[in-house]
Amino acid sequence: MPPKPPRPDLTHLSEQDKDRLIDALFARLDAVEARLGMNSENSSKPPSTDGLAKKKKTQSLRGSSDKKAGAQEGH
């Protein structure tokens, strides 16, 4: 992780410098938020780094039929 830049004294900055600083901070914020949204499904991270959150179980798209489960009668 890169070191944090020192906090500038905002009282001596011009309006243009303040605007540049705000843009840079928003870019950093976007990068941090993008990293927070990553898990093993959408990045190259191993599943062990996902934490203890339970994954959603996928539901089948197949509908139920009218037939009974198991072997045919008379088998």
C-alpha positions in Angstrom: 0.0 0.0 0.0 1.5 3.4 -0.9 2.2 5.7 1.9 -0.3 8.4 2.7 0.5 11.8 1.3 0.9 14.5 3.9 -2.1 16.7 4.7 -1.7 20.1 3.0 -2.4 23.3 4.8 -5.6 24.2 2.9 -5.6 27.9 4.0 -2.7 28.7 1.6 -4.0 26.8 -1.4 -5.6 28.5 -4.3 -9.1 27.5 -5.5 -7.6 25.7 -8.4 -5.3 23.7 -6.1 -8.2 22.8 -3.9 -10.2 21.6 -6.9 -7.2 19.4 -7.9 -6.9 18.0 -4.4 -10.7 17.2 -4.3 -10.4 15.4 -7.7 -7.4 13.3 -6.4 -9.3 12.4 -3.2 -12.3 11.3 -5.2 -10.1 9.1 -7.4 -8.6 7.5 -4.3 -12.0 6.9 -2.8 -13.2 5.2 -6.0 -10.2 2.9 -6.0 -10.7 2.0 -2.4 -14.4 1.3 -2.9 -13.6 -0.9 -5.9 -11.2 -3.0 -3.8 -13.8 -3.4 -1.1 -16.3 -4.9 -3.5 -14.0 -7.7 -4.6 -14.3 -11.3 -3.6 -13.2 -14.7 -4.9 -15.9 -14.7 -7.6 -15.0 -11.4 -9.3 -11.2 -11.3 -8.8 -8.2 -13.6 -8.5 -8.5 -13.8 -4.7 -8.7 -17.2 -3.1 -12.0 -18.2 -1.5 -10.4 -18.3 1.9 -10.1 -14.5 1.9 -13.9 -14.0 1.5 -14.5 -14.1 5.3 -17.3 -15.7 7.1 -20.2 -14.3 5.0 -22.5 -17.0 3.7 -22.8 -17.2 -0.1 -26.2 -17.1 -1.6 -27.4 -20.5 -2.7 -28.5 -20.6 -6.3 -32.0 -21.8 -6.9 -32.9 -24.1 -9.7 -34.6 -22.7 -12.8 -36.4 -26.1 -13.4 -40.0 -26.3 -12.4 -41.5 -29.2 -10.4 -43.2 -32.1 -12.3 -46.4 -34.1 -11.5 -44.4 -37.4 -11.3 -43.5 -39.0 -8.0 -39.9 -39.4 -7.0 -38.4 -42.9 -7.0 -38.7 -46.1 -8.9 -41.7 -47.0 -11.1 -44.6 -48.9 -9.4 -44.3 -52.7 -9.8 -40.5 -52.6 -10.1 
